Amino acid sequence: MQTNPRLRMLLDMGEGLSSVAEATAKLAVHHYRQSRRVRRGSTVRPGAGTPLWNELAAEARYLIRKRGEKVNLGRYLGLPRQRVHEFLKAQSAVPDGERTLMLLAWVSAKRRGRPLS
């Protein structure tokens, strides 16, 4: 059976579009799975995705305005002053869970007027 040349051209274009659509769908599924994958052990970075940390850091920044407070906080946390700066001022890192809880206790004690450090 003879196919009309115009129809043949449309069928060829349809086959090409179909193969491109399949490749795009496979790529989309791959990217979706990668984005939904649980990343165990990956480091949390401060930003829009860490609103509770942002509030705690803002409160701690307010409380370390006085000269020497950052050093005292660092001593309490067992960290150098530069690391405290990375956590609170530069916001380029987030402490581990234990130190976050220690920071929360420090902020709470400072608010009540009973500094821990």
Secondary structure, DSSP 4 states (H G I P E B T S, - for coil): -PPPHHHHHHHHHHHHHHHHHHHHHHHHHHHHHHHHS--TTPPP--STT-HHHHHHHHHHHHHT-STTHHHHHHHHHT--HHHHHHHHTS------HHHHHHHHHHHHHHHHT----
